[in-house]
Structure formats: structure tokens, C-alpha cells
């Protein structure tokens, strides 16, 4: 395993460990991005989670770093079942530019996570990502509004609250 990912080992899932240090390392040397991106497929759950955290934080500042890895994020990384990885993937999806067929694939993943995840954070982040993508790609606006309305009727209190805010964003 690359040295940069060694910084992400140890501790437990309640800690981000040295993820912030890894973010700084990537910002100082963008060639490290791919190594940490690949860390999301590590056999080590802590490395997967912390890699996802670091990549998501870097992509906030430099979404263009993530764009070349879009297909891998959609096809491979999204298959990681770990909730701590998925909640970051949802956030990353909202920063990407998609082709028409990719939009359908990503929207399908997000809806599956909204409907089936056991994690409230995955659900809320997926709902937020669906809203953000609908703002960029008007062709999914109706679908996003329908899903948010469904969540407002059937969701947990946190989902209802977030859903109402997101529905306002899309309809005002």
C-alpha cells in the first residue's frame, strides 16, 4: 500500500485519524490524489473511510481533480457497501459533470441509497446530491421533486426537515 494511505490506518471508525494531514499532502502534491482515491477500495475499512473523507474534502476545493475518475467513482467506488464511504460518494457526485447516460446511473444509485440505506447520513447526503444534480440537469427535476415529496411524507424527522428545505430550493 502506498505510504500516503499508511497515514490513514489505525484507530477506529469514530476518528478521521490523519485524514486532514492527507488532504494537505494532496493539496501540496496533486499526484497523490490517485493513491488516496484508490484507498477507497482498500481491504482496510478505516483506510476506505478516511480516503473517502480526504478525497471528498479535496474535491470541494478542486472538483476538477475528481472528474477524470468519474467512471471509477460511478462503477467501482459506489459498489463499496460501507456507509462511511457512501456518504462521501454522494457528496462527490454533486461536484461532477455528467453525460446523459451517467446522470441516469447516478440518480439510480442515489435513489437506491435514499430508499434502502440504514444510515441517515447516507440518506440525507444522497437527497442533497440528488437536489444538487437536479439544479444542474433540469431533465431530472421532476424526478428529484417527486422523490423529495415522497421523503417528506414517509421519512424520518431529519429527512422530512431536510426534504422541506431541499424542495424549497428546487421550487422557488
FIKOL-853073 format. One record per residue: residue in one letter; residue number from 0; z, y, x of N, C-alpha, C, CB in turn. Coordinates in steps of 0.05 Angstrom, whole numbers. Glycine has a CB too. Example, Ala and Ser with C-alpha at 12.3 -4.5 7.8 and 13.67 -1.06 7.14 Angstrom:
residues 2
aa|i|n.z|n.y|n.x|ca.z|ca.y|ca.x|c.z|c.y|c.x|cb.z|cb.y|cb.x
a|0|156|-114|264|156|-90|246|156|-66|264|181|-89|226
s|1|142|-45|257|143|-21|273|157|1|258|114|-12|282
//
This chain:
residues 172
aa|i|n.z|n.y|n.x|ca.z|ca.y|ca.x|c.z|c.y|c.x|cb.z|cb.y|cb.x
x|0|0|-24|17|0|0|0|0|25|18|25|0|-19
x|1|-15|45|10|-16|70|26|11|83|29|-36|90|14
x|2|15|97|51|41|110|57|49|129|35|39|124|83
x|3|30|144|24|37|164|4|51|151|-20|12|179|-6
x|4|42|127|-28|54|113|-50|81|101|-43|36|91|-60
x|5|87|97|-17|113|88|-9|135|108|-17|113|83|22
x|6|127|133|-18|146|154|-26|155|151|-55|134|182|-22
x|7|140|135|-71|145|132|-99|161|107|-106|118|132|-114
x|8|169|92|-86|184|68|-90|214|73|-93|179|48|-67
x|9|228|54|-104|257|54|-105|270|70|-127|267|65|-79
x|10|294|63|-133|309|76|-154|304|62|-181|301|105|-157
x|11|304|77|-202|300|65|-229|282|83|-246|326|60|-243
x|12|275|73|-269|256|88|-287|267|114|-298|249|70|-309
x|13|292|119|-294|303|145|-304|299|167|-284|333|142|-310
x|14|288|161|-261|284|181|-239|255|183|-231|301|173|-215
x|15|247|208|-225|219|211|-216|218|208|-185|209|239|-224
x|16|241|203|-173|241|198|-144|229|222|-129|225|173|-137
x|17|210|216|-111|197|236|-95|170|245|-106|194|227|-66
x|18|166|242|-132|141|250|-144|133|279|-139|141|244|-174
x|19|153|296|-140|147|325|-135|137|329|-106|172|342|-140
x|20|149|314|-87|140|316|-59|111|306|-57|159|299|-41
x|21|105|285|-72|78|274|-71|58|294|-83|77|247|-87
x|22|66|308|-104|49|329|-115|43|350|-94|63|343|-140
x|23|63|359|-80|59|378|-58|41|367|-37|86|386|-46
x|24|44|342|-30|27|329|-9|-2|330|-19|36|300|-4
x|25|-7|323|-44|-35|323|-55|-46|352|-55|-36|311|-83
x|26|-29|371|-62|-39|399|-63|-46|408|-34|-17|417|-75
x|27|-33|397|-14|-39|404|13|-62|388|25|-14|400|30
x|28|-68|365|13|-90|348|22|-101|332|-2|-80|328|45
x|29|-122|343|-14|-132|331|-39|-144|303|-34|-154|349|-50
x|30|-148|296|-9|-158|268|-4|-137|247|-11|-165|265|26
x|31|-111|256|-14|-90|237|-22|-91|231|-52|-63|249|-15
x|32|-106|247|-67|-107|244|-96|-115|215|-104|-127|263|-108
x|33|-136|204|-91|-146|178|-98|-125|156|-93|-171|171|-83
x|34|-110|159|-71|-89|139|-65|-68|139|-87|-77|144|-38
x|35|-59|162|-95|-39|164|-116|-50|156|-143|-27|193|-117
x|36|-75|163|-148|-89|154|-173|-88|123|-174|-118|165|-174
x|37|-96|111|-152|-95|81|-151|-67|70|-155|-107|72|-124
x|38|-47|86|-148|-19|77|-152|-13|72|-181|-1|98|-141
x|39|-28|83|-199|-23|77|-228|-29|48|-235|-40|96|-245
x|40|-42|34|-217|-48|5|-221|-31|-13|-204|-78|0|-216
x|41|-11|-1|-191|7|-16|-173|21|-39|-189|28|2|-161
x|42|29|-59|-174|46|-80|-185|74|-71|-191|46|-105|-167
x|43|82|-49|-178|109|-38|-180|110|-17|-203|118|-25|-153
x|44|126|-23|-223|128|-5|-247|137|23|-239|148|-16|-267
x|45|154|26|-219|163|53|-211|140|68|-198|186|51|-191
x|46|124|55|-181|101|68|-168|81|76|-190|88|49|-147
x|47|76|58|-209|57|65|-231|66|90|-246|55|41|-251
x|48|91|90|-254|102|113|-269|101|139|-253|131|107|-278
x|49|111|137|-229|112|162|-212|85|171|-203|130|157|-188
x|50|66|153|-199|38|160|-193|26|175|-217|21|135|-186
x|51|31|165|-241|21|178|-265|33|205|-268|27|161|-290
x|52|58|208|-262|72|234|-264|59|254|-244|102|231|-258
x|53|56|245|-220|44|262|-199|16|270|-205|45|248|-171
x|54|-1|251|-213|-29|257|-219|-31|276|-243|-44|231|-225
x|55|-14|271|-264|-14|289|-287|-7|318|-279|5|279|-308
x|56|13|321|-262|21|347|-253|0|361|-236|47|346|-237
x|57|-13|346|-219|-35|358|-203|-58|366|-221|-45|337|-181
x|58|-64|349|-241|-86|355|-259|-81|379|-277|-92|331|-277
x|59|-57|387|-281|-51|412|-295|-62|436|-279|-20|415|-299
x|60|-59|435|-253|-68|456|-236|-97|454|-229|-51|457|-211
x|61|-106|429|-224|-133|424|-216|-146|402|-232|-134|417|-186
x|62|-153|407|-257|-165|386|-274|-191|375|-262|-171|397|-302
x|63|-204|390|-245|-228|381|-232|-223|358|-213|-242|404|-217
x|64|-199|355|-203|-193|332|-186|-195|306|-202|-165|335|-174
x|65|-188|307|-228|-187|284|-245|-215|275|-255|-169|289|-268
x|66|-232|295|-258|-258|290|-271|-274|266|-259|-275|315|-270
x|67|-276|264|-232|-291|242|-221|-279|214|-227|-293|245|-191
x|68|-254|213|-236|-240|188|-241|-239|183|-272|-212|189|-229
x|69|-253|198|-287|-252|197|-316|-257|168|-326|-273|215|-329
x|70|-278|155|-317|-285|128|-327|-262|109|-321|-311|118|-315
x|71|-251|111|-297|-229|93|-289|-205|98|-306|-222|96|-259
x|72|-200|124|-313|-177|130|-329|-181|118|-357|-173|161|-331
x|73|-205|121|-368|-211|110|-395|-211|80|-395|-238|121|-405
x|74|-225|68|-376|-229|39|-376|-207|22|-364|-255|33|-361
x|75|-195|31|-342|-175|16|-328|-146|25|-333|-181|16|-298
x|76|-141|50|-326|-114|60|-326|-103|59|-355|-113|89|-315
x|77|-119|65|-374|-109|65|-402|-101|37|-411|-131|76|-421
x|78|-108|17|-397|-101|-11|-404|-73|-18|-394|-121|-30|-392
x|79|-61|-1|-377|-34|-5|-368|-16|-1|-392|-26|15|-344
x|80|0|-20|-398|16|-20|-423|43|-5|-420|21|-49|-432
x|81|49|3|-397|75|16|-391|75|44|-405|80|19|-361
x|82|95|49|-421|97|73|-437|98|98|-419|121|73|-455
x|83|112|96|-397|115|120|-379|89|127|-366|136|114|-357
x|84|70|108|-364|44|114|-354|27|126|-377|30|89|-342
x|85|28|113|-400|12|122|-423|17|151|-431|16|104|-446
x|86|43|159|-430|48|186|-440|35|207|-421|78|191|-442
x|87|32|200|-395|18|218|-377|-12|216|-380|26|211|-348
x|88|-22|192|-386|-51|188|-390|-60|206|-414|-58|158|-396
x|89|-45|206|-436|-51|222|-459|-54|251|-451|-30|219|-481
x|90|-36|261|-435|-37|289|-425|-62|293|-408|-12|296|-409
x|91|-68|274|-391|-92|277|-374|-118|277|-390|-93|254|-354
x|92|-119|261|-411|-143|260|-428|-151|288|-438|-139|242|-451
x|93|-131|304|-445|-137|330|-456|-149|350|-435|-112|343|-468
x|94|-149|343|-410|-159|360|-389|-187|353|-380|-141|359|-365
x|95|-198|332|-392|-224|322|-383|-247|332|-401|-224|291|-383
x|96|-271|332|-389|-296|337|-404|-308|310|-410|-316|356|-389
x|97|-317|306|-435|-327|280|-443|-356|281|-454|-310|268|-465
x|98|-370|259|-450|-395|254|-464|-388|244|-492|-414|233|-448
x|99|-408|244|-510|-403|237|-538|-390|209|-541|-429|238|-553
x|100|-401|189|-527|-390|162|-529|-362|160|-518|-409|142|-516
x|101|-356|176|-497|-329|176|-486|-309|188|-505|-329|192|-459
x|102|-317|208|-520|-299|221|-539|-290|199|-559|-313|244|-554
x|103|-308|184|-569|-301|163|-589|-282|143|-577|-327|148|-598
x|104|-286|135|-552|-269|116|-538|-241|127|-534|-281|108|-511
x|105|-239|152|-525|-213|164|-520|-198|169|-546|-217|191|-505
x|106|-212|179|-567|-199|183|-593|-189|157|-604|-220|196|-613
x|107|-204|136|-601|-195|109|-610|-169|101|-596|-217|88|-605
x|108|-168|105|-570|-144|98|-555|-120|115|-564|-148|103|-524
x|109|-124|141|-567|-102|158|-576|-92|151|-603|-112|188|-576
x|110|-110|145|-622|-102|137|-649|-87|110|-648|-126|135|-668
x|111|-96|92|-631|-81|67|-628|-53|72|-618|-97|48|-609
x|112|-50|89|-599|-24|95|-588|-6|110|-608|-26|112|-563
x|113|-18|128|-624|-3|142|-645|7|121|-665|-20|164|-659
x|114|-10|103|-673|-3|84|-694|15|61|-684|-28|72|-705
x|115|13|53|-659|26|28|-651|46|30|-628|5|9|-642
x|116|48|52|-614|66|54|-592|95|53|-602|61|79|-575
x|117|113|41|-587|141|41|-592|154|67|-581|155|17|-580
x|118|140|81|-564|151|105|-551|143|130|-567|140|107|-522
x|119|164|145|-574|159|171|-587|144|191|-569|186|184|-596
x|120|150|189|-543|136|207|-524|107|201|-523|149|206|-496
x|121|100|175|-522|71|168|-523|58|178|-548|68|137|-520
x|122|72|174|-571|61|183|-597|56|213|-597|80|174|-619
x|123|77|228|-590|75|257|-590|54|267|-570|102|270|-584
x|124|53|257|-546|33|265|-527|5|258|-535|39|253|-499
x|125|2|235|-548|-24|227|-559|-33|245|-581|-23|197|-568
x|126|-15|252|-598|-21|271|-620|-30|298|-609|3|274|-639
x|127|-15|307|-588|-22|333|-575|-50|331|-562|-1|340|-554
x|128|-55|309|-549|-81|305|-535|-104|304|-556|-81|279|-519
x|129|-99|291|-578|-119|289|-599|-125|317|-609|-110|271|-622
x|130|-105|334|-613|-109|361|-622|-124|378|-601|-81|375|-627
x|131|-116|375|-576|-130|390|-554|-159|382|-552|-116|385|-527
x|132|-165|357|-555|-193|347|-553|-208|357|-578|-194|317|-552
x|133|-196|357|-601|-209|367|-625|-217|397|-622|-192|363|-650
x|134|-200|412|-609|-206|441|-604|-231|444|-587|-182|455|-591
x|135|-236|425|-569|-260|427|-551|-284|414|-564|-254|413|-524
x|136|-280|394|-580|-302|378|-591|-299|378|-622|-302|349|-580
x|137|-312|397|-634|-309|402|-663|-316|377|-679|-327|425|-671
x|138|-333|359|-669|-341|336|-685|-318|317|-691|-363|321|-669
x|139|-296|320|-678|-273|303|-685|-251|318|-700|-261|290|-660
x|140|-257|343|-707|-237|360|-720|-226|347|-746|-249|387|-727
x|141|-244|338|-763|-236|326|-788|-218|301|-783|-260|318|-805
x|142|-226|285|-765|-210|261|-758|-182|268|-748|-225|244|-737
x|143|-181|288|-731|-156|297|-719|-138|308|-742|-160|318|-697
x|144|-149|324|-759|-133|336|-781|-123|313|-799|-150|356|-797
x|145|-140|295|-805|-132|272|-823|-109|256|-810|-156|254|-828
x|146|-111|251|-784|-90|235|-770|-64|251|-770|-99|229|-741
x|147|-65|277|-765|-41|294|-764|-28|294|-792|-48|323|-755
x|148|-45|297|-813|-34|297|-840|-20|270|-846|-56|302|-861
x|149|-32|249|-837|-20|222|-841|7|220|-827|-39|200|-830
x|150|9|231|-803|34|231|-788|55|248|-802|30|242|-759
x|151|47|270|-813|66|288|-828|78|273|-852|52|314|-837
x|152|62|256|-864|72|241|-887|89|217|-879|48|231|-904
x|153|81|203|-858|93|177|-851|109|177|-825|72|157|-849
x|154|109|198|-810|121|197|-784|151|202|-783|108|218|-767
x|155|162|199|-759|190|205|-754|194|235|-756|199|194|-725
x|156|219|244|-757|224|273|-759|210|289|-736|253|278|-759
x|157|212|278|-711|199|291|-688|169|293|-692|206|277|-662
x|158|157|271|-701|128|270|-705|120|289|-728|119|242|-712
x|159|136|291|-749|130|309|-771|131|338|-762|150|305|-794
x|160|151|344|-747|154|371|-736|131|379|-718|181|374|-721
x|161|124|361|-699|102|367|-681|76|368|-697|100|345|-659
x|162|72|349|-715|48|348|-732|43|374|-747|50|325|-751
x|163|64|386|-758|61|411|-773|51|433|-754|88|419|-786
x|164|63|434|-730|54|455|-711|25|451|-703|72|454|-686
x|165|18|425|-698|-10|420|-689|-30|425|-711|-12|390|-679
x|166|-22|418|-736|-40|423|-759|-46|453|-761|-28|412|-785
x|167|-25|470|-757|-29|499|-758|-49|507|-736|-2|513|-753
x|168|-46|496|-712|-65|503|-690|-94|497|-698|-57|487|-665
x|169|-98|475|-712|-125|468|-719|-137|481|-744|-126|438|-723
x|170|-119|491|-761|-129|502|-786|-127|533|-788|-114|490|-808
x|171|-115|546|-769|-113|575|-770|-135|588|-754|-86|584|-760
//
